[in-house]
Amino acid sequence: MTITDFKALHQRRQAEHLARHGHRLAERQEDSFDLTLFAVEGFYAEIWRSRGEEQILFIHVFQTPNGLSDYLKLVRLPGNL
């Protein structure tokens, strides 16, 4: 799936796709939010939730490494990536 196709999906479908095909790389907190970073099919997706909540507020999708700067100390890549 391309990043364009992924962006066109409803948020619920995006989350399902990440659960099935994404590689969870890291988690972090920013202000009152819990963030989870995934690598999936040539791009990255960051799930934002209110701290302690399960409901997804939004999914931020990006391809450039600039978006990884806040995670560099946290990322643990699986051996197959």
C-alpha positions in Angstrom: 0.0 0.0 0.0 1.3 3.5 -0.8 1.3 6.4 1.6 -1.4 8.0 -0.6 -3.6 4.9 -0.4 -3.1 4.7 3.4 -4.1 8.4 3.8 -7.3 7.8 1.9 -8.4 5.1 4.4 -10.7 5.9 7.3 -8.8 6.2 10.5 -10.2 2.9 11.8 -8.9 1.1 8.7 -5.6 2.8 9.1 -5.3 1.5 12.6 -6.3 -2.0 11.4 -3.6 -1.9 8.7 -1.0 -0.8 11.2 -1.9 -3.6 13.6 -1.6 -6.2 10.8 1.3 -4.9 8.7 3.1 -2.2 10.8 6.3 -2.7 12.8 6.0 -0.9 16.2 9.2 1.0 16.6 8.8 3.2 19.7 6.5 4.9 22.1 6.9 8.3 23.7 4.9 10.9 25.5 4.5 14.6 24.5 2.5 17.0 26.7 -0.7 15.1 27.6 -0.4 12.6 24.7 0.8 9.0 24.2 2.4 8.5 20.8 3.3 5.2 19.1 5.5 5.1 16.0 5.1 2.4 13.3 7.1 1.6 10.1 4.9 0.3 7.4 5.5 -0.3 3.7 7.9 2.6 3.0 6.5 5.2 5.3 6.0 5.9 9.0 2.8 6.4 11.0 2.4 8.0 14.4 -0.7 7.2 16.5 -1.7 10.0 18.9 -3.9 9.3 21.9 -4.7 11.3 25.0 -2.6 9.9 27.9 -4.0 6.8 29.3 -6.8 6.5 26.7 -7.3 3.9 24.1 -9.2 6.0 21.6 -7.1 7.3 18.7 -7.2 11.1 18.3 -5.4 11.0 14.9 -2.7 9.2 12.9 0.2 11.3 11.5 1.8 9.8 8.4 5.2 10.8 7.0 8.0 9.6 4.8 11.0 11.9 5.6 13.4 11.0 8.4 12.9 14.4 9.9 9.8 13.1 11.6 11.9 10.6 13.4 14.1 13.0 15.3 12.1 12.8 18.6 12.3 9.0 18.5 16.0 8.4 17.7 16.9 7.4 21.2 13.9 5.1 21.5 13.8 3.2 18.1 14.6 -0.5 18.3 14.5 -1.9 14.7 13.7 -5.5 14.2 16.4 -7.5 12.5 14.4 -7.9 9.3 14.1 -4.1 8.6 
